[in-house]
């Protein structure tokens, strides 16, 4: 039995997981460095037990997989960084928040926060959305006198669901690229899964937990309630129009969606084939997000007091942040690819099939196990994607559904080893117990709800 285990892909999986936990959680190395070391180590184990896997392949396959990852998500993530920075600094994000609140009314402030964070999290990274929305949740708590747990949960729900389900956020974008899912279809299915998941986790659970715990408003991050109220109540004349504020989101979705529409109309009319080359260019995610980034950056320049050189410096800082995320994301994909080279995907899938577990649930379980073990949702998603990519041919449904269950699994149980847990705690001014009751429970509910929604929708509309 011991010899069988030592020669099975499960040994590679265990070694890889143990190394990631040791390097990223215990030793707290930079994510890119820890993932690179883990990928090389998994390659060495493969060289010892996997036929036709040479010792040198431990290095070359890691580098190749990293390069393939950067080719797929490098430009989109860098452009998303510019979009996020520009929307936050120009006041576009604030305009979107105000518009939602005006639409639903002051008494439905939780719905306003929920809708705002969901929309903003599509082009803006999760941490940026929470930095923006948490102060608004705190100022609402100061004005209303209660409901702080509800406000924080709905903010987290909107941001977290888009973070794992809806491209062009880095996680689902990278997973879609890894397994070859059409980006337009993935966006549509992502919204279909994200809305009920965010509703169940944010509004339903948020209102339930809010009736059971009363979280006081505390000073956090060196800011006072008065300062946050002033920021949230800036004069509307100092903000871009709603049309200009939402332009980057609309442009990105419209351009990427145009390619999906043309593909769906293939063979219907000769006119479709005439425009296909042009649409294939503008609908490519790299081009679409570049155009959206230009629109966002222009709005930022128009509505700021920055000089041209200072504006360029701010965009450069955004690119630095985006480059780090792209590097970590791509190396996470490389780590997953080296695990996949061991045959772990087929091994786990065959083992789970013996228990009657279908492929989509298998993918969810793998992502969930990795997420709980090492903390990062993105790394868990990319690891699962790398393992499951060779098995996409066995799927009876569209590969976009595989992206969704991987995202759902990667979102489960954010706790002490996840940087997002501490971000929510510190920015929100919560205790550890309060964070576990709100944020950790929320991410788990989103994960399970997302899985259930995918299983139901894919059985009705397999799209295969």
TAPE-V202948 format. One record per run of one state. SS is the DSSP state (H for helix, E for strand, L for the rest). FROM is the first residue (numbers start at 1). LEN is the number of residues. Records with the same first field share a line. If there is no record, write none. Layout:
SS = FROM-LEN  FROM-LEN
//
This chain:
L = 1-1  7-2  27-4  50-7  91-1  105-1  124-2  145-3  166-4  180-3  211-9  221-2  224-1  233-3  239-3  265-5  283-2  303-5  341-3  354-5  375-2  395-4  411-8  429-3  461-4
H = 2-5  9-18  31-19  57-34  92-13  106-18  126-19  148-18  170-10  183-28  225-8  236-3  242-23  270-13  285-18  308-33  344-10  359-16  377-18  399-12  419-10  432-29
E = 220-1  223-1
//
